[in-house]
Amino acid sequence: MWEAIREIAAAEQSPVTLRHMCLACESTVRAGSVGLYLASEFELPDPLFATSPFSEKILELHATLGEGPSAAAFEQDWPILVSDISDPAYERRWPAFCTEAAGLGLVSIFTFPLALGAITVGALEIHSDRRQSLHGAQLAEARTFAEAALVLVCDYLAGISSVAGDDFSSRLVEIRWAEVHQATGMIAAQLDIALDEAFLRLRAHSYATGRSLIDVSGDIINDRLRLTLDGGS
């Protein structure tokens, strides 16, 4: 597993980064594209990296709705393996997520929480546009990459900057998501409310208008949008 990660990094003459780990997981497990979350101060998964635009959309959907496999994995500290999100059991459990994710083309999703003792610091997630299951050697490989992800995420949280990667494209999700936090702080200050309520209002506006959290946050930061206490703008 580490050999696969180091090979990708060596081909770029770069230190090992979170991006290399995700790309190695994608190519080794061969189950779909890969996304990575960090635990947020709101006890919800924060998107950190995605190997494809498809995975980035699924990560943002989780963050917008506050429900789905990643939220469940964070809460339960246990892998959530979903072979088909159209299964009625999952549709009852996460109605909004399953409907929206199916519209994006998602079929299978596998989420592995990254736990350090009793603390979940993030999650590794695999997304596929076809029905499949993880079992046997493939499941073991995915779990092994989750262990590698935990090591690198802990380095990232410890401030080891090289783990994040230097190029802008490899950190695009992380950089864009910082705008969501900035907009949340602005809403809290403007409405004199707590940060968790401000984030809830930001998510609600995003979902109600059918716009991404990134786009709505950009409008708030650039004074093109201002939310009000009555839910208007």
Helices and strands as residue ranges (DSSP letters): H 2-11, H 18-29, E 33-39, E 45-50, H 53-65, H 69-76, E 80-82, H 88-93, H 95-104, E 108-116, E 119-128, H 136-157, G 161-163, G 169-171, H 172-191, H 195-209, H 213-221
